[in-house]
Amino acid sequence: MLNNVLSESDLTELLGQSLIEVWQDLCKAIDEKYDMDRIWNTGGRNWKYEYKYRRGGKTLCSLFAREKCIGFMVIFGKDERTKFDSIRDTLPAAICRRYDEAAVYHDGKWVMFEPEDSSEFDQYMKLLAVKRKPNRDF
């Protein structure tokens, strides 16, 4: 975990103006549906920072940042993969292709998206609902 929360200006400098707006809009979309703890962390080998949505010891999703790039990751466990298959027909081909190409590890299927705009956010919310029912009503 990071000792200091990343400032908005630092994140803007890293991502650029257009991507910081995408980042903020994605966070807003998640925050509207989910009341979660938010944790900043280092981003590992491929990313500079991670911003994780977590509650009750379970991660809903993570956003990642590196220079001029955003990552949005959802990890699907075994039961969640079955649920994904049940909604597969309602999702665009690009989302399904990304899911199909994702690596499977011992703890699940790690699906990473790199949004450049908000066009897939509705689809991301469907994916999050597979993991956890929204717990906010707005």
C-alpha positions as CSV (number, residue, x, y, z in Angstrom):
1,M,0.0,0.0,0.0
2,L,1.2,3.5,-0.7
3,N,2.1,5.7,2.2
4,N,0.7,8.8,0.5
5,V,-2.5,9.0,-1.6
6,L,-1.7,10.1,-5.1
7,S,-2.8,13.7,-5.8
8,E,-5.1,14.5,-8.6
9,S,-2.4,16.8,-10.2
10,D,0.1,13.9,-10.1
11,L,-2.3,11.6,-11.7
12,T,-3.2,14.2,-14.3
13,E,0.5,14.7,-15.1
14,L,0.9,10.9,-15.5
15,L,-2.2,10.2,-17.6
16,G,-2.8,13.4,-19.5
17,Q,-5.9,15.6,-19.5
18,S,-8.1,13.3,-21.7
19,L,-7.3,10.2,-19.7
20,I,-7.7,11.8,-16.3
21,E,-11.3,12.6,-17.4
22,V,-11.8,8.9,-18.4
23,W,-10.4,7.8,-15.0
24,Q,-12.6,10.2,-13.1
25,D,-15.7,9.2,-15.0
26,L,-15.0,5.5,-14.5
27,C,-14.5,6.1,-10.7
28,K,-17.7,8.0,-10.6
29,A,-19.6,5.2,-12.4
30,I,-18.3,2.7,-9.9
31,D,-18.9,4.9,-6.9
32,E,-22.5,5.5,-8.0
33,K,-23.3,1.7,-7.8
34,Y,-20.9,0.5,-5.1
35,D,-19.9,1.6,-1.6
36,M,-16.4,0.2,-1.4
37,D,-13.1,0.9,0.3
38,R,-10.6,2.4,-2.1
39,I,-6.9,1.6,-1.7
40,W,-3.9,3.1,-3.6
41,N,-1.0,0.8,-4.2
42,T,2.0,0.5,-6.4
43,G,1.2,-1.0,-9.8
44,G,3.6,-3.9,-9.9
45,R,5.8,-4.6,-12.9
46,N,3.7,-3.2,-15.7
47,W,1.9,-0.2,-14.0
48,K,2.9,2.7,-11.8
49,Y,-0.2,2.8,-9.6
50,E,-3.1,0.6,-8.7
51,Y,-6.4,1.9,-7.3
52,K,-8.4,-1.0,-5.8
53,Y,-12.1,-1.2,-5.0
54,R,-12.5,-3.6,-2.1
55,R,-14.9,-4.6,0.6
56,G,-15.1,-7.3,3.1
57,G,-11.7,-8.8,2.0
58,K,-12.9,-9.1,-1.6
59,T,-11.7,-7.1,-4.5
60,L,-14.4,-5.8,-6.9
61,C,-12.0,-4.3,-9.5
62,S,-8.8,-2.4,-9.9
63,L,-7.8,0.6,-11.9
64,F,-4.2,0.9,-13.0
65,A,-2.2,3.9,-14.2
66,R,1.0,4.4,-16.1
67,E,2.2,7.1,-18.4
68,K,-0.7,8.0,-20.8
69,C,-2.5,4.7,-20.1
70,I,-5.3,3.4,-17.9
71,G,-6.1,-0.2,-17.0
72,F,-9.3,-1.6,-15.7
73,M,-9.1,-5.1,-14.3
74,V,-11.8,-7.5,-13.2
75,I,-10.8,-11.0,-11.9
76,F,-13.5,-13.6,-12.3
77,G,-13.4,-16.7,-10.0
78,K,-14.9,-20.0,-11.0
79,D,-18.5,-19.2,-10.1
80,E,-18.2,-15.8,-11.6
81,R,-17.0,-17.3,-14.9
82,T,-20.2,-19.3,-15.0
83,K,-22.2,-16.1,-14.4
84,F,-20.3,-14.4,-17.2
85,D,-21.2,-17.2,-19.6
86,S,-24.9,-16.6,-18.7
87,I,-24.8,-12.9,-19.8
88,R,-22.3,-13.4,-22.6
89,D,-25.0,-12.9,-25.3
90,T,-25.8,-9.4,-23.9
91,L,-22.2,-8.2,-24.3
92,P,-20.4,-6.8,-27.3
93,A,-17.9,-8.9,-29.2
94,A,-15.0,-6.8,-28.1
95,I,-15.7,-7.4,-24.4
96,C,-16.2,-11.1,-25.0
97,R,-12.9,-11.3,-27.0
98,R,-11.0,-9.5,-24.2
99,Y,-12.5,-12.0,-21.7
100,D,-11.7,-15.0,-23.9
101,E,-8.1,-13.8,-24.4
102,A,-7.5,-13.2,-20.7
103,A,-5.1,-15.4,-18.7
104,V,-6.4,-17.8,-16.2
105,Y,-4.5,-18.1,-12.9
106,H,-5.1,-20.1,-9.7
107,D,-7.4,-17.4,-8.3
108,G,-9.4,-16.7,-11.5
109,K,-9.5,-15.2,-15.0
110,W,-7.7,-11.8,-15.0
111,V,-9.5,-9.6,-17.6
112,M,-7.8,-6.2,-18.3
113,F,-9.3,-3.4,-20.4
114,E,-7.5,-0.2,-21.4
115,P,-10.2,2.3,-21.8
116,E,-9.5,5.5,-23.8
117,D,-13.0,6.9,-23.5
118,S,-16.3,6.0,-21.6
119,S,-17.9,4.0,-24.5
120,E,-17.6,0.7,-22.7
121,F,-18.5,1.8,-19.1
122,D,-22.0,0.3,-19.3
123,Q,-20.5,-3.0,-20.2
124,Y,-18.0,-2.7,-17.3
125,M,-20.8,-2.2,-14.9
126,K,-22.4,-5.4,-16.2
127,L,-19.2,-7.2,-15.5
128,L,-19.0,-5.8,-12.0
129,A,-22.5,-6.9,-11.3
130,V,-21.4,-10.5,-12.1
131,K,-18.9,-10.2,-9.2
132,R,-21.1,-8.3,-6.8
133,K,-24.6,-6.9,-6.8
134,P,-24.5,-3.1,-6.6
135,N,-25.0,-1.9,-3.0
136,R,-26.0,1.7,-3.7
137,D,-29.3,2.9,-5.1
138,F,-29.2,6.4,-6.7
